[in-house]
């Protein structure tokens, strides 16, 4: 069993303001990079497949062409940007044969591309299978009763999740790539417990893409979740907020299938940083990251239905600037 709790702390960090560029899908690749630089963004995360429409990446071309890879990385580094991760969020365990095979192929190619680029992090999701009897739709089990649900969940982990991720994890380890799993509603990994379960199956090269926006509605304390995961288990971070609708949560709870854009009626919604939780909460969040030695990007992901993408990203950048921890503490400060 991998140790997660009480692994000790690593103080100090050098965090960067990042951006998942899918939010700028209306812009071309270099236009999006220039826009990011003009807003003082320091790192970019690029979508390669899965749920992404890949506005800034031709995955097949990049895998096959060294020249294309050089041009891709040159466009990023020449602007003094860092590539924080490739993102292939999707459902690799989709029971629909066409969708599942396509996502699995894209994820494998993304891992291959990361290895070719010398990049150590690929962001993705665990996936969610269907049922033993077949069918074309995922089946997300969130309750152990009736017994059929508990049986289905164990079948999913034993027959679909474990074999797939052991094989893919070995592939990633062979090319020196870490898999950052985003715990997300609708996936078998959706909270800290399920992330730990998958990490114990695959090994230490599988960890978290920590996105607190998916934790708020579940009642998960993200800083405590970070502490529970411990040192070296947080590989990447998404900076996205969420707000709870107090009236709807009081009368209907937080399990909500109404359209995401229907913010006035839903129990919760994704929001721009600071529009769901205040600066103090986010200061605690980045402090928790520093305690486990996270020295990477906080990648802004815009999914706020209330404001435009550009406005939301700009507000998030300005919100993060005074919060991120930039420097290492002195080895022997006078006050210690």
QUIGIWO-V814753 format. One record per residue. N is the residue number from 0. PSI is psi in whole degrees, -180 to 180 (* if undefined). NEAR is the number of other C-alpha atoms within 10 Angstrom. Layout:
BEGIN
N_PSI_NEAR ; N_PSI_NEAR
END
This chain:
BEGIN
0_133_8 ; 1_139_11 ; 2_132_13 ; 3_-38_17 ; 4_147_13 ; 5_45_11 ; 6_0_14 ; 7_171_13 ; 8_151_15 ; 9_105_15 ; 10_151_15 ; 11_148_20 ; 12_173_22 ; 13_77_15 ; 14_154_20 ; 15_152_22 ; 16_120_21 ; 17_175_27 ; 18_129_29 ; 19_109_23 ; 20_-6_24 ; 21_-27_21 ; 22_-21_19 ; 23_41_21 ; 24_-24_15 ; 25_-14_11 ; 26_151_15 ; 27_172_13 ; 28_-56_19 ; 29_-33_14 ; 30_-42_13 ; 31_-40_20 ; 32_-44_24 ; 33_-41_16 ; 34_-43_15 ; 35_-45_23 ; 36_-41_16 ; 37_-19_9 ; 38_13_14 ; 39_30_15 ; 40_142_25 ; 41_-18_22 ; 42_151_27 ; 43_149_27 ; 44_128_23 ; 45_130_23 ; 46_135_27 ; 47_-16_27 ; 48_-161_26 ; 49_-126_23 ; 50_-16_14 ; 51_144_15 ; 52_10_12 ; 53_59_18 ; 54_-19_20 ; 55_21_22 ; 56_127_17 ; 57_95_14 ; 58_-49_17 ; 59_-45_13 ; 60_-42_12 ; 61_-38_20 ; 62_-37_19 ; 63_-20_11 ; 64_117_11 ; 65_-36_13 ; 66_-42_11 ; 67_-39_14 ; 68_-42_18 ; 69_-42_13 ; 70_-39_13 ; 71_-52_18 ; 72_-34_15 ; 73_-39_13 ; 74_-34_16 ; 75_-54_19 ; 76_-30_13 ; 77_-18_9 ; 78_13_14 ; 79_32_12 ; 80_157_21 ; 81_142_18 ; 82_109_19 ; 83_-35_27 ; 84_158_25 ; 85_139_26 ; 86_118_26 ; 87_51_27 ; 88_129_23 ; 89_-166_25 ; 90_88_25 ; 91_-12_26 ; 92_16_26 ; 93_127_22 ; 94_-16_23 ; 95_120_15 ; 96_-41_11 ; 97_-49_10 ; 98_-45_16 ; 99_-46_20 ; 100_-40_16 ; 101_-46_16 ; 102_-41_22 ; 103_-42_21 ; 104_-44_13 ; 105_-38_21 ; 106_-42_26 ; 107_-44_15 ; 108_-35_19 ; 109_-43_25 ; 110_-43_29 ; 111_-45_17 ; 112_-43_23 ; 113_-44_22 ; 114_-41_19 ; 115_-35_14 ; 116_-9_17 ; 117_24_11 ; 118_138_18 ; 119_3_20 ; 120_128_25 ; 121_126_31 ; 122_135_29 ; 123_-173_26 ; 124_163_26 ; 125_-30_26 ; 126_167_27 ; 127_118_25 ; 128_-178_30 ; 129_-127_22 ; 130_164_17 ; 131_-28_12 ; 132_-2_5 ; 133_-158_11 ; 134_164_13 ; 135_12_15 ; 136_138_13 ; 137_154_19 ; 138_105_20 ; 139_112_19 ; 140_123_17 ; 141_7_13 ; 142_137_10 ; 143_-7_12 ; 144_132_10 ; 145_166_8 ; 146_-31_10 ; 147_-34_9 ; 148_-44_16 ; 149_-41_15 ; 150_-42_12 ; 151_-42_19 ; 152_-45_22 ; 153_-36_12 ; 154_-43_16 ; 155_-46_22 ; 156_-42_17 ; 157_-40_12 ; 158_-20_13 ; 159_-54_19 ; 160_-55_22 ; 161_-51_15 ; 162_-43_14 ; 163_-48_17 ; 164_-29_20 ; 165_-43_16 ; 166_-47_11 ; 167_-37_18 ; 168_-39_21 ; 169_-40_15 ; 170_-46_15 ; 171_-43_23 ; 172_-37_17 ; 173_-32_10 ; 174_8_17 ; 175_32_18 ; 176_135_23 ; 177_140_24 ; 178_117_28 ; 179_106_27 ; 180_127_27 ; 181_111_26 ; 182_121_26 ; 183_142_19 ; 184_142_15 ; 185_-2_17 ; 186_156_22 ; 187_-28_25 ; 188_108_22 ; 189_-6_21 ; 190_-175_18 ; 191_-42_19 ; 192_-47_14 ; 193_-31_15 ; 194_-44_21 ; 195_-42_22 ; 196_-45_14 ; 197_-38_21 ; 198_-39_23 ; 199_-30_16 ; 200_-43_18 ; 201_-43_22 ; 202_179_16 ; 203_-9_16 ; 204_4_21 ; 205_126_27 ; 206_-149_25 ; 207_139_27 ; 208_100_22 ; 209_108_26 ; 210_103_23 ; 211_-18_24 ; 212_-25_21 ; 213_-7_22 ; 214_-31_21 ; 215_-49_21 ; 216_-20_19 ; 217_-6_13 ; 218_19_9 ; 219_132_14 ; 220_106_12 ; 221_-44_23 ; 222_-39_20 ; 223_-36_14 ; 224_-40_18 ; 225_-45_24 ; 226_-40_21 ; 227_-42_19 ; 228_-40_23 ; 229_-174_23 ; 230_137_22 ; 231_16_16 ; 232_-11_24 ; 233_111_23 ; 234_-26_25 ; 235_160_26 ; 236_136_23 ; 237_135_21 ; 238_96_24 ; 239_138_24 ; 240_171_28 ; 241_152_23 ; 242_149_19 ; 243_140_18 ; 244_107_17 ; 245_-35_13 ; 246_-49_12 ; 247_-38_16 ; 248_-32_16 ; 249_-36_10 ; 250_-22_9 ; 251_-6_12 ; 252_-167_15 ; 253_-8_19 ; 254_110_12 ; 255_122_15 ; 256_8_8 ; 257_156_11 ; 258_140_10 ; 259_-32_16 ; 260_-12_14 ; 261_64_13 ; 262_-28_19 ; 263_-25_10 ; 264_-22_15 ; 265_158_22 ; 266_-27_25 ; 267_161_24 ; 268_151_26 ; 269_141_24 ; 270_165_23 ; 271_150_28 ; 272_133_27 ; 273_-12_19 ; 274_1_16 ; 275_-42_19 ; 276_146_16 ; 277_178_12 ; 278_-37_16 ; 279_-43_10 ; 280_-45_14 ; 281_-30_22 ; 282_-40_17 ; 283_-36_15 ; 284_-50_19 ; 285_-30_20 ; 286_-42_20 ; 287_-40_21 ; 288_-41_29 ; 289_-33_24 ; 290_-27_19 ; 291_14_24 ; 292_22_21 ; 293_122_24 ; 294_41_18 ; 295_-158_20 ; 296_145_27 ; 297_101_26 ; 298_111_26 ; 299_127_30 ; 300_115_26 ; 301_117_28 ; 302_33_21 ; 303_120_22 ; 304_-3_16 ; 305_-28_14 ; 306_164_13 ; 307_160_12 ; 308_-49_18 ; 309_-44_15 ; 310_-44_12 ; 311_-43_21 ; 312_-45_26 ; 313_-43_16 ; 314_-38_15 ; 315_-41_23 ; 316_-49_21 ; 317_-31_14 ; 318_-39_17 ; 319_-29_21 ; 320_-50_14 ; 321_-3_11 ; 322_-37_17 ; 323_146_21 ; 324_123_19 ; 325_-25_14 ; 326_155_10 ; 327_145_11 ; 328_156_10 ; 329_150_8 ; 330_-39_7 ; 331_73_7 ; 332_150_7 ; 333_-21_6 ; 334_-1_4 ; 335_*_5
END
